Amino acid sequence: MQHEETNLFCRALQWISLAFLITLPVNLAHAQTEFERQTLELPTQAQQPSYPTNLVTQDTPLNKIEFIVRRNQTLSHALDNVIDSAQTVFQISQSANSELFTNLRVGDKLIIWTDDDNRLQKMNMDRSRVLSFHLERQDNQFHIYENHKTVDTKIKMASANINDSFYLAGESAGLSPRTIMNLADLFAWEVDFVRELRSGDEFKIIYEKRYLNDEYLGDGNILAAELTVGGQRKVRAFRLEVDNQLIGYYDENGQNLRKAFMRNPINYTRISSRFQRGRHHPVLQQTRDHRGVDYAAPTGTPIYAAGDGIISYKGWNGGYGKQVTIKHAGRYETVYAHLSRYGKANRGQNVKQGDIIGYVGMTGLATGPHLHYEFRINGVHRDPLKVKFPDAEPVLATHRRQFDQYASIMHSQLTRFDPELTQLALNFE
């Protein structure tokens, strides 16, 4: 832990130096700021190839064969032309790291080299653009290893005003669709994107972009972000990572952004009916309480478990149609009604927050496809849009010092960042 904190502190000092960069005014509405560095701490395996260095180089010209794995094919099919193929496959299966070549997928492309006696000498397969698997024969044994290409990671900073939609604002800032959705997910527990965001609200983000030989591979992790809501309220998120594993995202006070419950269990189009007393029922033509919130959405739209819990009911329930009920931590209960079909989890099984438990429909008494969602505390119905949800766990004491150092630096960068200015990029070791 001491080494880890020292490492983090050194990185922190590097980020602090960014605050003293010379600024240049530009005529861009939403300028992006780029912080570059030559190296970034990534998992060890992503930085150094794991292949052996003492393999014998094959001097004799080899015959090259390409084989693409099709449905119901295995390594045996790929090595069908190799002499003693059954024995060769068995020998590979007994070698260290054999699963790299025995667990093949449809579409995998194997490059196979054999000698003039049709004996297997080498075999390669690209698992992705940055990861490949290799097999080489030495002293009548097979050596199997992975090769991870070095990925360059650059730290980027971007900002945008939200005028038309959050997604379009993200696109204007140069964020990938994946990063836009991840950014929205970070704030989903704190912000109702439909009801609370106003035109002119703003977000700022510090995130990673990854490159291979200067070719863009995709966005990496979100390191920190800030969202201005309603013109004044600011919600911030800072990433906590320990031993290269994500712990979570927290605000500047170490409070978990993730709540015990999601505010909205669906990516909905609009709210068609709110929690209210004495609502006129459109089907029954009666006045009765509406004890939940209706989210209008197309049939088949996924519905997510609002929190961790156990499915206590799954089945038909009169006017509710197909219904799923989840019990959470004893005193909480959520209800999802009018489903077109159910998710995979059955009654009595545990579900995690965000698991798909069903799909939007219009079963039961419904005039159109929508989700009827109820939230109950000790059996009493509460308005899902207004009830205060319990927090998830804050930063643990064992990680608090590390988090505070990191969050302080990132907070200062978010505060200093001016979208009307662009800063000189900084390269450092």
N, C-alpha and C positions, 0 to 999 in steps of 0.2 A: 504493500500500500504506500509505503514511504517513497519508493521509486516511482510509483504511478503519480503521486502528488507532485513530485519534483518535475517529472515529465510535463505534467499539465501546467505547472507554474511557468516553465520555460516557454511553452507554447503561448501561455497567457501574455508573457512579456512581448512576444513577437506581435501578437494582435494589438497590444497597447501602442506599439510603434506606429500602427496604421493611423492613429488619431492625429499624428503630427505631420501627415502628408500635405504637400502643397495642393491647394484646390484651384481648379480652373473653371470658370463659368462657361456654360454651353447653352444653346437655345433648344434644348430638348425638354419636352413636357414630362417625360418619365425616364430620365437617364438611369442607366445601370452602372453600378460600381463593381469593379473586379479586383479581388485580392488574390494574387497568385503566389504560390510557393513551390519550390522544386520537389519537396518531399512532404508527404503527409502520413501520419501513423495509420496504417492499415493492418489487417490481420497478417501475421508473419508469412503465411502460405501465399498471400497475394503479392509478396515482394520478392521472394526468393524461390526459384525453381526447386522442386523436390527430387529431381532426377539424379541418379548416381553419376559419378564423374570418371569411373574407371572401366567403362564398357569397351570392349574390343571393337575397333573400327573394321567394317567389312570391306576388304579390298576387291573381292570378286564381284563382277557386275551381277546385279540382282534383277529378277523379273518382277514387275509391278502389276498389281491387280487392284481394281477398285470394286467395292461391293457395297450396295445400299440395302440396308435391312428393311424387309417388307413384313407384312402382317404374318404372324405365326412363325417367323424365322428366328434362328438362334445363331450362336457362334459356330456351331457345327455346319450350318449352311454356308457361312462365309468361307470356311476352311475346307470345303468339300473337295477341292482340287489338290489340297496338300497331302503329301504321302503320309500314311498312318494318321489321318485326320482325327480319328477317334482317340488315339493315344495322345496326340498333340493337344486336343481340347481338354482331356483329362489332366495332362501335365500343367496346362494353363490354370485350370480350376484349383490346382493344389499350390499354386504360386502365391506369394504375398501380393496383395492388392488385386487379386483375380477379378473381384467384382466390377472393376472398371471396364472389363471386356465381356464379362458373362451376363451383366445386367444391361442388355441392349434395348434400345427403343426403336420403334418404327421410324424410318428416315435417317437413322445413324449411317454415316458413311465411313467405311473402313478402308484404309490404304494398306495393302498387304504386299510384302516383299518376300519372294522365295528364291532359293538358289537353283542351280541347274538340275539338282536332284529333287526338286519340288519340296524341299524342307523349308518350313517357316523360319525366317530370319528376323523380320521386323514387322511391326504393325502399328499404325497410328490412327487416331480418331480425334476429331475436333468436337468437344462437347459444347463449346460456345466460342465466341470470338476471342476470349481471353483464357480459356482453359482447354487443354488437349491432353489425351492419354496416349502413352507410348509403351510398346513392348519390344524388347530386344533379346536375342539369344546370346548367351555367353557360357562357354564350358557346358553345353548341353542343358543349360537351365534358362528359364525365362525371367527377365527382370522387368517388372511393370511399375510405371511411375507416372505422376502427374507433372505437367508443366504449366505454371501460371505466368502469363505474360504480364509485364509491369504496366499497371494502369496509372496514368498521371491524374491526380485529383486537384482541381482548382476551386478555391473558395470564391463564390460569387455573392454579390449583394444586389438586390433589386427592390423597386418600389413602384406602386401604381395607385392611382385614384380609382375608386369603384363607382362608375357612373351607370352603365347598362346592367352589368351582372358581375358577380365575383369571378366567374370563369373567364369572361372576356377581358377583365382587368388582368388576370393572371397571364393570359395569352399576350397582352400588350407589353407585359414586363419580361417576356421571353421565357416564361416557365413552361415546362413540358406538361402535358395533360396529367401525368402521374403525380408530379409535384403539386399541381393545382389541387388535385383531389386530396392528397396527403395534407396539404396546408389547411384545407377546409375541415378535414377530419380532426386536426389538432384542436381547432376552436369549436367543434360541434357541440361540446358539452357546456360551453360558456356563452355561445352566441346562437340566436335563432336567425339564420341568414335571410329568411323571408320577412320576418317582422321587424327586426332591429336595424338592419343595414340601411343607410341613407345614401343618396347620391352625394358624392364628395368624400365619403369615408375612404380610408387609406390602409394599405398594408405595406409592411417592410419585411424582407426575408433575407437571411444569410443561409446559403445552402451550397452543396457540392455539385460540381459538374465533372464528369469523368471522360478521359480521352485515352485513346490508344494510338500511338504514333501520330499525334495531333489530329486524329479523327474522333469526332464526338461520339461517345458511346451512349450517353444518357445522364440524367441527373442522379445524384447520390442522395445523401441524407440531408434533411433540414436541420440546421444547427441551432437556429434561433429565429423567432418571428415576432412581429407585433401587428395587431389589428386594431384600428380605431373604429369604434362602434358608436353610432348616433352622434357623430361629430365631436365627441369628447372622451368617452370611456375608452381606455386603452387596455387591451388584453395581450399579455406577452407569454411566449412559450420558449423554454430553454431545454435542450436535449441533455439527458443524463445517461452516460454510457460508462459501464464498468467492465474491464477485461473484454473490450470489443463487443459487449452485449448491451443492447438497449434496455434501460430500466424504465424510462418513461419520459414524459415532458411535463415540466413544472413551471409555475410562475416565478417571479423574482423573489418571492417569500418562501419558496420551497413547497408550495401547495400543488398537489397533483391536478393537472388540467382535466384529467379523466375523472368523471363522476361515477358514482355507483350505478347511475342510470343515464341513458341517452335521452336528450330532450325530445328528439323525434325519431321513432323507430323505422323511418322510411324516408327515402329520397323523394319527397312528394312534390307535386305540381302546385297545389294550393290547399288551404283549409276550407272545406265545404260546409262544415258545421262545427261550432265551438261548444265547450262545456257551458250549459246554461239551464236555468230553471224554467219550466213551463214552455218548452219549445213545441211548435206544431209539427206533429209527425207526418211526413209527406205521404206515407203509405197507409197508415192506420187512420189518418184524418182525425187525430185526437191530440189534445194538449197534454204533454207529459215531459218530465225532466229528461234532458239529454246529458247523461253522466259520463261523457267521454268527448273525444275530439275525432272528427272525421277528416281524413286526408284523401282528397280526390287524386287518383292516379290510374294509369292504364292497367287493365287486367294483366296479371303476370308480373307486376312490379314486385321485387323482393321485399320482404318484411323482416326486420332484424329483431332479435331479442334485445330488449332495452337494457337488460342487466344480467349478471350471472344468476342462475337459479335452476329450479327443477320444474319440468313440465308437469303440472298437476291435472290438466284436462286437455284432451285433444279429441274433438268429435263434433257432431251436429248439436246445435243448441237453439232450436226454435227459430225465432226471428233473427238471431245472431248468425244463423247459417253455420258454416264451418268455422269453428272457433278453437283457439289455443290460449290456455291460461298458464302463466308461469308464476311460481312462488319464489320470492327472493328473501333470504335472511329472516325467515319467520314472519315478519310483520308486513312485508310489502307483497303486492300482487299486481301483475299486469295482464290485461285481456286484449286479444287481437281477434276481431270478428269480420265476417263476410268474406272469408278467404276463398279463393278459387281452388287452391290445393295446398297441401301441407309440406313442410320441410321434412328432413330425414329423421329428426329426433322424435322419439315416441314418449308416451306418458311414463313418468317415473325416471326419465333420463335427465342428466345434467346438460345445460346449455351455457355457453359463454356469451358475454355481451358481444353483439355484432354477428352472432350465428344466424343464418337464415332459418326462420321457423315457419314460414309460409309465404304465400303470394297473394297479391291483391285480387279480389273478385267482387261478386255482387250476390253471393248466396244469401238465403234468408230474406228478410224484408229490407230490400235495398232498391233504389231507383236507378243506380248507376254504380260503376266500379269504384270502390273506395275502401280504405281501412278504417274501421271503428276501433279506437284505441282507448282503453280505460286504465287508470292508475288508482290503486287502492292502498290505504294504510290502515291496518287493523280492521279491514272489511269496509272502511268508509271511503267513498269515492272522492277523489281530489282532482282538481283541474291539472292535467299533465303539463299545460303551458305555464302555470304559475307556481306549482308546488316547488319547494326548496328541496333539492336532492342532497343526500349525504355525500360527503367527499370520499374519494378513494384515499389511500394512504399517502402522506406527504413523504418528502425525501427522508430516508432513514438516517439516523444519527451517524452511522459509520461512513456515509457518503456526503455528509453535509458540508464539510470543509471543501472537498473537491468541487461540489456543485456551486457553492457560493463564489469560489474563485472564478469558475467558468462563467457563471451567470452575470457576475459583475462586469467582466470584460465585454461580453456580448451585449449586455444592456447598454454600455457606454457607446458601442459601435452603432446600435440601433438609434440611440438618441442623437448622435452626431450626424448621422446620415441625412443629407439634404438632397431630395430628388431633383432639385433644380441645379445641382452642382455635380460634376464628375471629378473623381480623384485619380491621381496618377497611380498606375498599378505598381505593386512592390513585389520583387522577387527576392526570396531569401532562403537560405538553407535551414 
